[in-house]
Amino acid sequence: LNIIYNSEGVVCAPDDITTIKVTSNSLNNHESLNAVVDWGDEIGTEAIGLDEIINQEELTYNYKTSSCGKTTEIGGTEVKDRYMIIVSASNVCTTMDEMFFRQVEIQSKPDAGFSFVDTTVHLDETTLHFYKCETGNIAIGNSSYGEDNCLSVEGVNWTVSVDGEVYTECDGCEEEFSVNFSDYGLYQIKLTQSNVCGAGTVLKNINIRALPEANFDILEMKNCYPAELNFVNTAGAGVTKTWWDFIGDSSDIVIDTLLGETHTILYDEEGEYNIKQRVTDGYCFNTSDSLLVFEDLCEDIYVPNAFIPSSTNNDLNNFKPKAQKLLKYRIDIYNLQGENLWSSKELLDGYPAEGWDGTYKGNLCPQGTYMWKIFAIIDQGDFGERNWEGQTYKEKSNGKKKKSTAGTFLLLR
């Protein structure tokens, strides 16, 4: 047997035809000659007609794919990146087929392909566009040009365009291409690879998206407890879903899809609370947080330390504590001799209704220091009611904080 390989130059699949001629020393006994050719690609196996052998006609075959990546084992030896054309024949003088091998290399144009090395790039299943949240560098790997790639590649060209204009390009960036996307928008990435068999091209779109705006406001901010705070969702337009964590330990996740919606949370213990808001526009995510620190009990009743009866300011011309949610209340005013000058227990919708005008029995009290004493019961809603423990002050001797239901103030004239 013998195989005469008649194809010249580079054979390119699937366009070129491979031709061989099979000869045998048994042509004179061709009546008993049987022959088969296996083209080696696991597809093409055919019987050879005796007339073709006798007349020395060419056999033709069209390989559909290149031999790149093909491995064949012959006699315990691996042959890589080649097809093995095997001709086997027998006649009346043989009990086993005689075989003859011929290695052939079939090339093809490069199948261009790339993937994003950067794991922050994702695929939009709806548009089949890729996207990345925020600008920055993206590494793109040439998946058809690895170290094990046996295809002959003579030219590699990358082009990145936006709105039909070339943004950046590179000739010869074979294994990886790094692009700095500095602006938001939809970009087209094209990779073209060529060799003697032609050119292969792949095109993919990537959308560089801005992060959605995460933001919230806290109405009537307090740094003491119990504090009932209102959180308003002021995230930017385009946000489709919002997650809240009002404690900071991920135990109270609230999902809110409405911008402008308000959540009311009661903080009834001292401590630090890291408020977190997480938003998405269906593609990208962003977060906003704020640290709340509650150190002291809230002063449910604020007692002023001075007042001026002659002032035209209504908040200054009478002595009246500020408070809210009072169930019961009584205030007494004394001079330094302990004489009770004025008292009131009137409430209006939970607020103190009356204030002292600085007189006693119709006479103006002199400028100086006076004393107050208050008894009150506070309405805590779902937490019941409690007696007012007094206003917080620091001791001059050691600076420690204490509470008292009595104190002093100045009457100024």
Beta strands, then each sheet from edge to edge (+ up, - down):
strand 1: 2-5
strand 2: 11-13
strand 3: 18-23
strand 4: 34-38
strand 5: 45-47
strand 6: 59-61
strand 7: 71-74
strand 8: 77-80
strand 9: 83-90
strand 10: 98-104
strand 11: 106-108
strand 12: 114-116
strand 13: 121-123
strand 14: 130-133
strand 15: 136-142
strand 16: 155-162
strand 17: 165-171
strand 18: 176-181
strand 19: 185-195
strand 20: 198-209
strand 21: 216-219
strand 22: 224-225
strand 23: 227-233
strand 24: 241-245
strand 25: 253-256
strand 26: 262-267
strand 27: 271-280
strand 28: 285-294
strand 29: 296-297
strand 30: 301-302
strand 31: 306-307
strand 32: 322-323
strand 33: 326-334
strand 34: 340-344
strand 35: 347-348
strand 36: 351-352
strand 37: 359-360
strand 38: 363-364
strand 39: 368-379
strand 40: 385-387
strand 41: 391-394
strand 42: 401-404
strand 43: 406-411
sheet 1: 1+ 3- 6+
sheet 2: 2+ 11+
sheet 3: 5+ 4- 9+ 10-
sheet 4: 7+ 8-
sheet 5: 12+ 15- 18+
sheet 6: 13+ 14- 20- 19+ 16- 17+
sheet 7: 21+ 23- 26+
sheet 8: 22+ 29+
sheet 9: 25+ 24- 27+ 28-
sheet 10: 30+ 32-
sheet 11: 31+ 43+ 39- 33+ 34-
sheet 12: 31+ 43+ 39- 40+
sheet 13: 35+ 36-
sheet 14: 37+ 38-
sheet 15: 41+ 42-
end
